[in-house]
């Protein structure tokens, strides 16, 4: 099971804005799916799946996503309108 706070205690963990609108019984059980590591430029890293264990980097900076995909072509990139999601193990 992936636990973002235990990956590295130096990372600041925030919660997705939709967390505040969830019912209390959902919050407790699913908290890890709302956790994010904020990055520069409005990007964030979060859990994508547990089996296989994968994280995702969502970024509004297409230029940065292109640079990452050129340097690491083995990563899967989903190109959206004005943003990108990069999936990595």
N, CA and C atoms as a LAMMPS dump frame, in Angstrom:
ITEM: TIMESTEP
0
ITEM: NUMBER OF ATOMS
267
ITEM: BOX BOUNDS ff ff ff
-5.0000000000000000e+02 5.0000000000000000e+02
-5.0000000000000000e+02 5.0000000000000000e+02
-5.0000000000000000e+02 5.0000000000000000e+02
ITEM: ATOMS id mol type element x y z
1 1 1 N 0.848 -1.183 0
2 1 2 C 0 0 0
3 1 3 C 0.892 1.245 0
4 2 1 N 0.597 2.183 -0.865
5 2 2 C 1.358 3.424 -0.958
6 2 3 C 0.875 4.389 0.121
7 3 1 N 1.821 4.982 0.831
8 3 2 C 1.511 5.959 1.861
9 3 3 C 2.383 7.182 1.592
10 4 1 N 1.815 8.236 1.017
11 4 2 C 2.598 9.416 0.646
12 4 3 C 3.364 10.039 1.811
13 5 1 N 2.776 10.209 2.998
14 5 2 C 3.547 10.823 4.083
15 5 3 C 4.782 10.02 4.49
16 6 1 N 4.763 8.708 4.267
17 6 2 C 5.915 7.891 4.655
18 6 3 C 6.967 7.782 3.558
19 7 1 N 6.68 8.246 2.33
20 7 2 C 7.684 8.202 1.268
21 7 3 C 8.93 8.987 1.662
22 8 1 N 8.71 10.17 2.171
23 8 2 C 9.793 11.015 2.641
24 8 3 C 9.152 12.073 3.545
25 9 1 N 9.533 12.122 4.814
26 9 2 C 8.872 13.057 5.736
27 9 3 C 9.09 14.533 5.39
28 10 1 N 10.026 14.833 4.489
29 10 2 C 10.26 16.233 4.109
30 10 3 C 9.151 16.782 3.225
31 11 1 N 8.441 15.904 2.506
32 11 2 C 7.401 16.373 1.598
33 11 3 C 6.222 16.947 2.37
34 12 1 N 5.71 18.041 1.869
35 12 2 C 4.508 18.626 2.448
36 12 3 C 3.32 17.94 1.784
37 13 1 N 2.399 17.469 2.567
38 13 2 C 1.219 16.776 2.051
39 13 3 C 0.004 17.687 2.226
40 14 1 N -0.732 17.871 1.144
41 14 2 C -1.984 18.618 1.203
42 14 3 C -3.112 17.672 0.787
43 15 1 N -4.335 18.115 0.979
44 15 2 C -5.492 17.318 0.584
45 15 3 C -6.198 17.991 -0.584
46 16 1 N -6.692 17.191 -1.505
47 16 2 C -7.456 17.694 -2.637
48 16 3 C -8.615 18.544 -2.105
49 17 1 N -8.978 19.578 -2.835
50 17 2 C -10.034 20.482 -2.357
51 17 3 C -11.377 19.782 -2.172
52 18 1 N -11.628 18.697 -2.891
53 18 2 C -12.897 17.985 -2.742
54 18 3 C -12.998 17.229 -1.411
55 19 1 N -11.871 17.068 -0.723
56 19 2 C -11.84 16.394 0.579
57 19 3 C -12.82 17.038 1.56
58 20 1 N -12.907 18.352 1.548
59 20 2 C -13.729 19.087 2.501
60 20 3 C -15.229 18.889 2.278
61 21 1 N -15.606 18.346 1.115
62 21 2 C -17.018 18.167 0.804
63 21 3 C -17.471 16.714 0.919
64 22 1 N -16.557 15.821 1.278
65 22 2 C -16.903 14.402 1.431
66 22 3 C -17.591 14.15 2.769
67 23 1 N -18.372 13.087 2.814
68 23 2 C -19.017 12.688 4.062
69 23 3 C -17.957 12.154 5.021
70 24 1 N -18.124 12.314 6.318
71 24 2 C -17.13 11.866 7.301
72 24 3 C -16.753 10.391 7.18
73 25 1 N -17.716 9.518 6.873
74 25 2 C -17.401 8.09 6.773
75 25 3 C -16.525 7.786 5.561
76 26 1 N -16.608 8.59 4.527
77 26 2 C -15.763 8.413 3.341
78 26 3 C -14.376 8.981 3.604
79 27 1 N -14.301 10.114 4.298
80 27 2 C -13.018 10.765 4.572
81 27 3 C -12.025 9.832 5.25
82 28 1 N -12.467 9.174 6.294
83 28 2 C -11.55 8.345 7.074
84 28 3 C -11.017 7.168 6.257
85 29 1 N -11.875 6.484 5.568
86 29 2 C -11.47 5.287 4.824
87 29 3 C -10.638 5.603 3.579
88 30 1 N -10.906 6.712 2.932
89 30 2 C -10.269 7.018 1.649
90 30 3 C -9.298 8.188 1.677
91 31 1 N -8.819 8.573 2.826
92 31 2 C -7.97 9.761 2.94
93 31 3 C -6.763 9.715 2.001
94 32 1 N -6.101 8.56 1.881
95 32 2 C -4.862 8.498 1.092
96 32 3 C -5.095 8.833 -0.383
97 33 1 N -6.321 8.65 -0.886
98 33 2 C -6.619 8.961 -2.281
99 33 3 C -6.767 10.471 -2.51
100 34 1 N -6.882 11.236 -1.431
101 34 2 C -7.005 12.688 -1.535
102 34 3 C -5.678 13.404 -1.256
103 35 1 N -4.685 12.677 -0.773
104 35 2 C -3.397 13.291 -0.428
105 35 3 C -2.624 13.653 -1.692
106 36 1 N -1.954 14.817 -1.639
107 36 2 C -1.167 15.304 -2.768
108 36 3 C 0.131 15.899 -2.255
109 37 1 N 1.174 15.789 -3.066
110 37 2 C 2.425 16.485 -2.809
111 37 3 C 2.461 17.652 -3.791
112 38 1 N 2.308 18.883 -3.31
113 38 2 C 2.315 20.026 -4.23
114 38 3 C 3.707 20.255 -4.813
115 39 1 N 3.752 20.662 -6.069
116 39 2 C 5.007 20.946 -6.773
117 39 3 C 4.946 22.37 -7.318
118 40 1 N 6.072 22.839 -7.815
119 40 2 C 6.11 24.184 -8.391
120 40 3 C 5.194 24.304 -9.599
121 41 1 N 4.697 25.488 -9.827
122 41 2 C 3.898 25.761 -11.008
123 41 3 C 2.492 25.207 -10.969
124 42 1 N 1.988 24.857 -9.783
125 42 2 C 0.632 24.36 -9.664
126 42 3 C 0.482 22.862 -9.89
127 43 1 N 1.571 22.16 -10.107
128 43 2 C 1.519 20.705 -10.318
129 43 3 C 1.409 19.989 -8.973
130 44 1 N 1.053 18.707 -9.027
131 44 2 C 1.042 17.891 -7.805
132 44 3 C 1.25 16.428 -8.154
133 45 1 N 1.717 15.667 -7.164
134 45 2 C 1.902 14.227 -7.272
135 45 3 C 0.885 13.58 -6.348
136 46 1 N 0.24 12.523 -6.84
137 46 2 C -0.736 11.797 -6.018
138 46 3 C -0.734 10.323 -6.403
139 47 1 N -1.435 9.527 -5.62
140 47 2 C -1.545 8.093 -5.895
141 47 3 C -2.49 7.888 -7.078
142 48 1 N -2.084 7.014 -8.007
143 48 2 C -2.948 6.668 -9.124
144 48 3 C -3.537 5.27 -8.948
145 49 1 N -2.689 4.303 -8.574
146 49 2 C -3.19 2.947 -8.34
147 49 3 C -2.293 2.228 -7.339
148 50 1 N -2.848 1.211 -6.716
149 50 2 C -2.074 0.412 -5.764
150 50 3 C -1.621 -0.91 -6.356
151 51 1 N -2.323 -1.399 -7.367
152 51 2 C -1.942 -2.667 -7.966
153 51 3 C -2.007 -2.542 -9.479
154 52 1 N -0.903 -2.264 -10.141
155 52 2 C 0.453 -2.104 -9.634
156 52 3 C 0.603 -0.737 -8.964
157 53 1 N 1.566 -0.614 -8.045
158 53 2 C 1.762 0.681 -7.381
159 53 3 C 2.241 1.744 -8.379
160 54 1 N 1.443 2.795 -8.53
161 54 2 C 1.783 3.873 -9.463
162 54 3 C 1.38 5.222 -8.874
163 55 1 N 2.178 6.22 -9.195
164 55 2 C 1.873 7.597 -8.832
165 55 3 C 1.599 8.372 -10.112
166 56 1 N 0.989 9.531 -9.955
167 56 2 C 0.753 10.392 -11.108
168 56 3 C 1.234 11.804 -10.797
169 57 1 N 1.764 12.449 -11.815
170 57 2 C 2.15 13.855 -11.727
171 57 3 C 1.217 14.605 -12.651
172 58 1 N 0.369 15.441 -12.083
173 58 2 C -0.509 16.286 -12.886
174 58 3 C 0.155 17.644 -12.989
175 59 1 N 0.234 18.194 -14.193
176 59 2 C 0.85 19.501 -14.373
177 59 3 C 0.098 20.336 -15.407
178 60 1 N -0.062 21.624 -15.145
179 60 2 C -0.65 22.513 -16.136
180 60 3 C 0.417 23.038 -17.11
181 61 1 N 1.669 22.639 -16.912
182 61 2 C 2.77 23.124 -17.743
183 61 3 C 3.138 22.073 -18.792
184 62 1 N 2.567 22.214 -19.974
185 62 2 C 2.79 21.267 -21.059
186 62 3 C 4.268 21.2 -21.438
187 63 1 N 4.933 22.33 -21.403
188 63 2 C 6.362 22.376 -21.756
189 63 3 C 7.185 21.473 -20.83
190 64 1 N 6.905 21.509 -19.553
191 64 2 C 7.608 20.663 -18.593
192 64 3 C 7.298 19.182 -18.838
193 65 1 N 6.046 18.876 -19.121
194 65 2 C 5.649 17.492 -19.386
195 65 3 C 6.341 16.956 -20.635
196 66 1 N 6.475 17.783 -21.662
197 66 2 C 7.179 17.35 -22.882
198 66 3 C 8.641 17.053 -22.587
199 67 1 N 9.267 17.907 -21.782
200 67 2 C 10.675 17.697 -21.428
201 67 3 C 10.857 16.385 -20.662
202 68 1 N 9.954 16.109 -19.736
203 68 2 C 10.033 14.857 -18.966
204 68 3 C 9.817 13.66 -19.889
205 69 1 N 8.834 13.747 -20.785
206 69 2 C 8.541 12.611 -21.663
207 69 3 C 9.669 12.353 -22.661
208 70 1 N 10.411 13.376 -23.057
209 70 2 C 11.565 13.17 -23.942
210 70 3 C 12.708 12.487 -23.208
211 71 1 N 12.937 12.886 -21.961
212 71 2 C 14.03 12.299 -21.183
213 71 3 C 13.692 10.904 -20.674
214 72 1 N 12.42 10.631 -20.468
215 72 2 C 11.985 9.332 -19.939
216 72 3 C 10.847 8.8 -20.81
217 73 1 N 11.153 8.31 -22.006
218 73 2 C 10.088 7.879 -22.927
219 73 3 C 9.307 6.655 -22.448
220 74 1 N 9.824 5.94 -21.446
221 74 2 C 9.12 4.759 -20.941
222 74 3 C 7.902 5.117 -20.095
223 75 1 N 7.801 6.375 -19.649
224 75 2 C 6.659 6.802 -18.841
225 75 3 C 5.442 7.061 -19.723
226 76 1 N 4.289 6.719 -19.202
227 76 2 C 3.039 6.967 -19.927
228 76 3 C 2.583 8.394 -19.64
229 77 1 N 2.244 9.127 -20.694
230 77 2 C 1.791 10.505 -20.551
231 77 3 C 0.41 10.638 -21.186
232 78 1 N -0.493 11.253 -20.469
233 78 2 C -1.829 11.535 -20.988
234 78 3 C -1.905 13.033 -21.244
235 79 1 N -2.059 13.396 -22.504
236 79 2 C -2.119 14.808 -22.885
237 79 3 C -3.567 15.27 -22.869
238 80 1 N -3.85 16.267 -22.074
239 80 2 C -5.194 16.821 -21.972
240 80 3 C -5.171 18.231 -22.543
241 81 1 N -6.281 18.899 -22.549
242 81 2 C -6.362 20.256 -23.075
243 81 3 C -5.701 21.235 -22.11
244 82 1 N -4.455 21.604 -22.376
245 82 2 C -3.74 22.569 -21.543
246 82 3 C -3.104 21.994 -20.301
247 83 1 N -3.075 20.676 -20.159
248 83 2 C -2.454 20.04 -19.002
249 83 3 C -2.017 18.636 -19.387
250 84 1 N -1.253 18.01 -18.509
251 84 2 C -0.772 16.652 -18.776
252 84 3 C -0.699 15.871 -17.475
253 85 1 N -0.838 14.553 -17.598
254 85 2 C -0.693 13.656 -16.453
255 85 3 C 0.36 12.631 -16.842
256 86 1 N 1.383 12.497 -15.992
257 86 2 C 2.463 11.55 -16.225
258 86 3 C 2.357 10.471 -15.155
259 87 1 N 2.333 9.215 -15.581
260 87 2 C 2.196 8.084 -14.675
261 87 3 C 3.558 7.422 -14.505
262 88 1 N 3.941 7.124 -13.258
263 88 2 C 5.236 6.489 -13.022
264 88 3 C 5.16 5.541 -11.832
265 89 1 N 6.003 4.465 -11.887
266 89 2 C 6.017 3.486 -10.789
267 89 3 C 6.699 4.026 -9.543
